[in-house]
Amino acid sequence: MSGKNDSVQEGAEVGKPIRFVPSSHLEPRRKKAHKKSRGGCAACKRRKVKCDERIPCTNCVRRNESCDPTQKLQSPEASSPAVNDPAGPVNLLHMELFHHFQESAVPTLCFKQTWPTAIPLAFEEECLMTAILAVSARHLSITQPEKRSYAQAAMSLLSRSCAAFSVLLDQEDSREMSDALFFTAMSIHYLTWCNVDFINNQDRVADHPVHLRVDLSEDKLYSLSPGVRVFLSGTRARGSDSIFTRMSSINQCGALQTIFKTQNLDCESVAQRWMERYDELTLRVNHEQREAFSRIAHHLAVILALWDHRHSNPTPPQREDIERYIFSFPLFCIKTFLDMITSGDSRAFLVLYHFYRTSRLLLGQERCWWASERLEVMEALIGEELGRRDVALAL
């Protein structure tokens, strides 16, 4: 999405299931008559526990494991087409969220010119409809924090979207639905940007080992990025039929790189300073880690150089180009670098610190609803952690 040809082509990297709902944000229980579970998921049947037959079910969400809906989909009730009762109740919240998405949320999204394409597709695929409703609910929960019901709705809708998304990805004919799946993946990526709830679960007891004080292994923005990237890579491989092609024809995806070429801004020297810093902090040589660090350092160098040359650059970038690059940055992190993040590697933490800090500075005083909270919170959290480790923040 940044224009880099290799940004999403990372080989046979396997992504984790695109599903995350902490046990504290489960879909509200609905009262219903007690009955024996006959269409429960495979995991609940294996454990011989009652399944609430949701997708994913409460038990699987709590255990953070994949919920196989096969049994439910093959049941007589699920196999028959759903009939919409025209006299049934109208979900006013969903109507509100859908209207808000079109009128207020879409103009704030990257590639905003292409998002109207997702609207008709959403009426055909539940995973996309629930994903855009979740984005709308999250946008409202941030812009109107006093109304807590929006945050709860966002998590509930996201749960449904991820479950339906996983089912469609397993189908052989999912290629025909690639555009709907693409917009679903993009929506989920927005929602992971907004999700910093894992910070509340951080155990930062002073006498704990250093590497346990800040645990980023639960940060879904990075742990789920391989799955999103692999899917987007497959979509891009479709060539002229790809949504990437249509997006590129509307948006200047490589706008930041173009600025460097036309203005002869020095980006390579910034990346080289990072590699020198990496070598200073490295005790044992690992060529695979060094290569992964070099790749992400070159991506980071783009926004660092923009900030360094902000006063001398005669053609500063457009805000939407900066937002698009920041939004895409986690997708540049290949598995080796992600492993460094989850293991608490100080070198990876230093990259994240400067990414969050520089992104915040480039965006300025005008807040970005999906990014601002994360940028501020993570800059402070990681900076504090690196200070405890006596790692200098300056290059």
C-alpha positions in Angstrom: 0.0 0.0 0.0 3.0 2.2 0.2 4.2 1.5 -3.3 7.0 -0.8 -2.2 6.8 -3.9 -4.4 8.1 -6.2 -1.7 6.0 -4.8 1.1 3.4 -7.5 1.0 5.3 -10.4 -0.7 6.9 -12.2 2.0 6.9 -15.7 0.7 4.9 -18.5 2.3 4.5 -16.7 5.6 1.4 -18.1 7.4 -0.8 -15.6 9.2 -2.7 -16.3 12.4 -6.5 -16.4 12.4 -7.9 -13.0 12.1 -9.9 -13.2 15.4 -9.5 -11.4 18.6 -12.1 -10.6 21.3 -11.0 -10.5 24.9 -13.2 -12.3 27.4 -14.2 -8.9 28.9 -15.9 -7.8 25.7 -18.0 -10.7 24.7 -21.3 -10.3 22.9 -24.1 -9.7 25.4 -26.0 -12.8 26.4 -29.5 -13.2 25.1 -32.1 -14.8 27.3 -33.5 -18.0 25.8 -35.1 -21.2 27.0 -32.7 -23.9 28.2 -32.1 -26.6 25.7 -29.5 -29.2 25.0 -26.8 -28.0 22.6 -27.1 -30.1 19.4 -25.3 -27.8 17.0 -22.3 -27.0 19.1 -18.8 -26.5 17.8 -16.3 -29.2 17.5 -14.1 -27.9 20.4 -17.0 -27.9 22.8 -18.1 -31.3 21.8 -14.6 -32.6 22.3 -14.4 -31.1 25.8 -18.0 -32.2 26.5 -19.1 -28.8 27.6 -22.3 -26.9 26.6 -21.8 -24.6 23.6 -23.9 -21.5 23.2 -23.8 -22.0 19.4 -22.6 -18.5 18.6 -19.9 -18.0 16.0 -17.4 -17.9 17.6 -18.9 -19.4 20.7 -18.2 -18.0 24.2 -16.0 -20.9 25.2 -13.7 -20.7 22.2 -13.4 -16.9 22.6 -12.5 -17.3 26.3 -9.9 -20.0 25.4 -8.7 -17.9 22.4 -8.9 -20.8 20.0 -10.4 -21.3 16.7 -14.2 -22.1 16.7 -15.1 -24.6 14.0 -18.6 -23.8 12.9 -18.8 -26.8 10.6 -21.3 -28.6 12.8 -23.6 -25.6 13.0 -23.5 -25.0 9.2 -24.5 -28.5 8.5 -27.5 -28.6 10.8 -31.0 -28.6 9.3 -31.7 -25.1 10.6 -28.5 -23.6 9.2 -28.7 -25.5 5.8 -32.0 -24.0 4.9 -32.0 -20.4 3.6 -32.7 -17.7 6.1 -36.0 -16.0 5.7 -36.2 -12.3 6.5 -39.4 -11.5 8.3 -40.7 -8.2 6.9 -42.7 -7.7 10.0 -39.7 -8.4 12.3 -38.0 -5.9 14.5 -35.8 -3.3 12.9 -32.3 -3.0 14.3 -32.1 0.8 14.7 -28.5 0.6 16.0 -27.3 -1.1 12.8 -29.1 1.4 10.7 -27.5 4.2 12.6 -24.0 2.6 12.2 -24.5 2.0 8.5 -25.5 5.6 7.9 -22.7 6.9 10.0 -20.2 4.8 8.1 -21.2 6.2 4.8 -21.5 9.8 5.9 -18.8 10.3 8.6 -16.4 7.3 8.7 -15.6 6.8 5.1 -14.1 10.3 4.5 -11.6 9.6 7.3 -10.3 6.3 5.9 -7.3 5.7 3.7 -8.2 5.2 0.0 -11.5 6.9 0.8 -12.4 7.1 -2.9 -12.6 3.3 -3.2 -14.6 2.6 0.0 -18.0 3.4 -1.6 -17.3 0.2 -3.7 -17.6 -1.7 -0.5 -21.2 -0.6 0.3 -23.0 -2.8 -2.3 -20.7 -5.7 -1.5 -21.6 -5.5 2.2 -25.2 -6.5 1.3 -23.8 -9.8 -0.2 -21.3 -10.8 2.5 -22.0 -10.7 6.2 -18.4 -10.5 7.2 -18.0 -7.2 5.3 -21.3 -5.8 6.6 -20.5 -6.5 10.2 -16.9 -5.3 9.7 -17.9 -1.9 8.4 -20.5 -1.6 11.2 -17.8 -2.4 13.7 -15.6 0.3 12.2 -18.5 2.7 12.4 -19.2 1.8 16.0 -15.5 2.2 16.9 -15.4 5.6 15.3 -18.4 6.7 17.3 -16.9 5.2 20.5 -13.8 7.4 20.0 -15.6 10.6 18.9 -18.3 10.1 21.5 -16.6 8.3 24.4 -19.4 9.1 26.8 -21.7 6.6 25.0 -20.1 3.3 26.1 -22.6 1.2 24.1 -20.7 2.0 20.9 -17.5 0.3 22.2 -19.5 -2.8 23.2 -21.2 -2.9 19.8 -17.8 -2.6 18.0 -16.4 -5.7 19.8 -19.6 -7.7 19.3 -19.8 -6.9 15.6 -16.1 -7.6 15.2 -16.5 -11.0 16.7 -19.2 -11.9 14.2 -17.2 -10.5 11.3 -14.0 -12.4 12.1 -15.9 -15.7 12.4 -17.7 -15.2 9.1 -14.4 -14.0 7.5 -12.6 -17.2 8.6 -15.3 -19.4 7.2 -15.2 -17.7 3.8 -11.4 -17.9 3.6 -11.7 -21.7 3.9 -14.0 -22.0 1.0 -12.7 -23.0 -2.4 -14.6 -20.2 -4.3 -13.4 -17.4 -2.0 -11.5 -15.9 -4.9 -14.8 -14.8 -6.4 -15.4 -12.8 -3.2 -11.9 -11.3 -3.1 -13.1 -7.7 -3.1 -15.5 -8.2 -0.2 -12.8 -10.1 1.7 -10.3 -7.3 0.9 -12.4 -4.6 2.4 -13.1 -6.9 5.4 -9.4 -7.3 6.0 -8.8 -3.6 5.7 -11.6 -3.0 8.2 -10.1 -5.5 10.7 -6.8 -3.8 10.3 -8.4 -0.4 11.3 -9.9 -2.1 14.3 -6.6 -3.6 15.4 -5.1 -0.1 15.2 -7.8 1.1 17.6 -7.3 -1.8 20.0 -5.0 -1.0 22.9 -7.0 -2.9 25.5 -4.1 -5.3 26.0 -2.2 -2.5 27.8 -4.7 -2.8 30.7 -3.6 -6.4 31.2 0.1 -5.5 31.5 1.7 -6.8 34.7 4.3 -4.2 35.4 5.4 -5.3 38.9 8.8 -3.7 39.6 10.6 -6.9 40.6 9.6 -8.8 37.5 12.3 -9.5 34.9 12.9 -6.7 32.4 11.5 -8.6 29.4 8.2 -9.2 31.2 7.4 -5.7 32.2 6.0 -4.8 28.7 4.5 -7.7 26.8 3.6 -6.8 23.2 2.8 -10.4 22.3 -0.9 -9.6 22.9 -0.8 -6.6 20.6 -3.1 -7.7 17.8 -1.9 -5.0 15.4 1.3 -6.9 14.9 0.3 -10.5 15.8 -2.5 -10.4 13.2 -0.6 -8.4 10.5 0.8 -11.6 8.8 -2.6 -12.9 8.2 -3.8 -9.6 6.7 -0.7 -9.2 4.6 -0.8 -12.7 3.2 -4.4 -12.2 2.1 -3.7 -8.8 0.6 -0.7 -10.3 -1.2 -3.0 -12.9 -2.8 -5.4 -10.2 -3.8 -2.7 -8.2 -5.4 -1.5 -11.2 -7.4 -4.7 -11.0 -9.4 -3.2 -8.3 -11.5 -5.5 -6.1 -13.5 -8.5 -7.6 -11.7 -7.1 -6.7 -8.3 -8.6 -4.1 -6.1 -5.0 -2.9 -5.7 -4.9 -1.9 -9.3 -8.1 0.1 -9.0 -6.8 1.7 -5.9 -3.5 2.6 -7.5 -5.3 4.2 -10.4 -7.1 6.6 -8.0 -4.5 7.1 -5.3 -0.7 7.9 -5.5 0.3 5.0 -3.3 4.0 5.8 -3.7 3.6 9.5 -3.0 6.2 9.7 -0.2 8.8 7.8 -2.2 8.2 10.1 -5.1 9.0 13.1 -2.9 12.3 11.6 -2.0 13.3 11.0 -5.6 12.2 14.4 -6.9 13.7 16.4 -4.0 16.8 14.2 -3.6 16.1 13.8 0.1 18.6 11.5 1.9 16.7 8.4 3.1 19.5 5.9 2.8 21.8 7.5 5.4 18.9 7.4 7.9 18.5 3.7 7.3 22.3 3.2 7.6 22.3 4.9 11.0 19.7 2.4 12.1 21.9 -0.5 11.1 24.8 1.0 13.0 22.5 1.2 16.0 21.4 -2.4 15.5 25.0 -3.5 15.5 25.8 -1.6 18.7 22.9 -3.3 20.5 23.7 -6.8 19.1 25.6 -9.3 21.3 25.3 -12.3 19.0 25.2 -12.2 15.2 21.9 -13.4 13.7 21.9 -12.8 9.9 18.1 -13.5 9.6 17.3 -11.0 12.3 19.7 -8.4 10.8 18.0 -8.7 7.4 14.5 -8.4 8.9 15.7 -5.3 10.8 17.2 -3.8 7.7 13.9 -4.2 5.8 11.9 -2.5 8.5 14.6 0.2 9.1 14.3 1.3 5.4 10.5 1.6 5.8 10.9 3.6 9.0 13.6 5.8 7.4 11.0 7.2 5.1 9.0 9.0 7.8 12.1 9.8 9.8 13.6 11.6 6.8 10.4 13.4 6.2 10.5 14.8 9.7 14.2 15.6 9.5 13.6 17.6 6.3 10.3 19.1 7.2 11.6 22.7 7.1 13.7 22.3 3.9 11.3 20.2 1.9 9.6 22.5 -0.7 6.8 20.1 -1.4 5.7 18.6 1.9 3.5 15.5 1.6 -0.2 15.5 1.9 -1.7 14.4 5.2 -3.6 11.5 3.5 -0.3 10.2 2.1 1.2 10.2 5.6 -1.8 8.5 7.1 -1.7 5.8 4.4 1.9 5.1 5.1 1.5 5.0 8.9 -1.6 2.7 8.5 0.4 0.3 6.3 3.6 0.2 8.4 2.7 -2.9 10.5 2.2 -4.9 7.3 5.9 -4.4 6.5 6.9 -6.4 9.6 7.8 -9.9 8.5 7.7 -12.9 10.8 11.3 -12.6 12.0 10.9 -9.0 13.1 7.5 -9.9 14.7 9.2 -12.6 16.7 11.6 -9.9 17.9 8.7 -7.8 19.0 6.9 -10.5 20.9 10.1 -11.6 22.6 10.7 -8.1 24.0 13.8 -7.4 21.9 15.1 -3.9 22.7 16.1 -3.4 19.1 12.6 -4.0 17.9 11.2 -1.8 20.7 13.5 1.0 19.6 12.0 0.8 16.1 8.5 0.9 17.4 9.2 3.8 19.7 10.5 5.9 16.9 7.7 4.8 14.6 5.0 5.9 17.1 6.9 9.1 18.0 7.6 10.3 14.5 4.1 9.3 13.3 2.6 11.4 16.1 4.8 14.4 15.2 4.0 14.2 11.5 0.3 14.1 12.1 0.5 17.2 14.2 -2.2 18.6 16.4 -5.1 17.3 14.3 -6.1 14.0 15.8 -6.5 10.9 13.8 -9.3 8.8 15.3 -7.9 5.4 14.5 -4.2 6.2 15.4 -3.8 9.0 17.9 -4.5 7.0 21.1 -2.1 4.2 20.1 0.6 6.6 19.0 0.6 8.5 22.3 0.1 5.6 24.6 2.7 3.3 22.9 5.3 6.0 22.6 5.1 6.6 26.3 4.9 2.9 27.3 7.8 1.8 25.1 10.0 4.8 25.9 9.6 4.2 29.6 10.5 0.5 29.1 13.6 1.3 27.1 14.6 3.8 29.8 14.4 1.0 32.4 16.7 -1.0 30.2 19.2 1.9 29.9 18.7 1.9 26.1 19.4 5.4 24.7 16.4 6.6 22.6 18.4 8.8 20.3 20.1 7.3 17.2 
